[in-house]
Amino acid sequence: MHDASELVLARLPSGVPIRTTVHVYGEGSLVDGPNGPELDVPADGGPVIYSQAAQHGREVNGTAVLRRLHERLTGGGEEAVDADLAGALVTVPVADPLTFDHVSYTTPESLDATHSNMNRCWPGDDDGTLHERMAARLWAFASAADAIVDLHTGSPAMLTHTVYMRGDENCRSLAEAFGTDLLLAEAAGDDADAEWSERGFAGKLRVAATREGIPTITPELAHSREIVPGAVEAGVHGTLGVLRHEGLLPGEPEPWDGTVARNHLGRVNAAQSGLFTPERDLTVGDEVVEGERLGVVHDPTAFEALQTARADRDGIVYSIARESTVTAGSTLVGVAERLE
């Protein structure tokens, strides 16, 4: 069974509605409510999984994942899922149409000066800013779920990984079911790095939902702005693993045998603005040791070396800046500290 409906998230100053589409598969449907479509799931309808993509509009691979998943759940052919869902899967392929249309990460300040990043204001507010209202509208679906997969993508030079709340075993098992080789355990609250609160990470969908007792993961599928078949296939494979783990599909997800590392705040930053040249043989996935040379930032006009970037910890390289022009404070290399 498949049902879909247009969902109005909010309205622009001119009155133009900000629209997206919500899909429901399996034991559920969408019914008319006072504010638009609402989820209706039978009491004995099994677990509910919620998945969304494109909170950040340039992160298009998650949207492509949900399209491919739709084809496998509703279509025929060799890749069709040969089973009925024993529960409901709810998906929103474009969570933030504003950033999607502008191929951007955030909205202009003129639209939301308080929360330009939608993933900093969950669970939202029906009477709040534009993004808070949009998040609140989607939260009505997300909060009804038993588990959440919030699909994101990183840069071309980022190792595919899945982020989950450190210390939450339900989130950990959900991340293992998704199946990326690298899992990043992110601390929250008092246990987190100071940057966590400074950047408003408490308002991430993953954090807000986990605190409400809903196991939630954020897969980061490498590549933004470009649909990459390998990234899409990883996302489809991972989401099917989650559906098996939660009992919507028969069978078990593939056994996981990867690496868990400390959260992704372990970054080597630019001390000065300039041009960054990574070490010639440095690639994502490399193991590095504290003090190891990672690259050099040069003054583009005087040619002098401004900074020799070195690893501040032993760990795994999960991202490398490939846009050579860097500003002070920007990330040069991400190094995740191995936990297991």
Salt bridges, closest charged atoms under 4 A:
GLU6 OE2 - ARG19 NE 2.88
GLU59 OE2 - HIS56 ND1 3.24
GLU59 OE1 - HIS152 ND1 3.07
GLU71 OE2 - ARG67 NH1 3.03
GLU79 OE1 - ARG68 NH2 3.57
ASP96 OD2 - HIS131 NE2 2.67
GLU132 OE2 - HIS115 NE2 3.18
ASP150 OD2 - HIS152 NE2 2.92
GLU176 OE2 - ARG172 NE 2.68
GLU186 OE2 - LYS204 NZ 3.41
GLU186 OE1 - ARG206 NH2 2.32
GLU186 OE2 - HIS264 ND1 3.81
GLU195 OE2 - ARG199 NH1 3.11
GLU195 OE2 - ARG267 NH2 2.35
GLU226 OE1 - HIS223 ND1 3.93
GLU233 OE1 - ARG68 NH2 3.01
GLU246 OE2 - HIS245 ND1 2.95
GLU254 OE2 - HIS237 NE2 3.64
GLU279 OE2 - ARG293 NE 2.90
GLU287 OE2 - ARG338 NH2 2.02
ASP312 OD1 - ARG313 NE 3.24
GLU337 OE1 - ARG262 NE 3.10
GLU337 OE1 - ARG313 NH1 3.84
GLU340 OE2 - ARG172 NH1 2.98
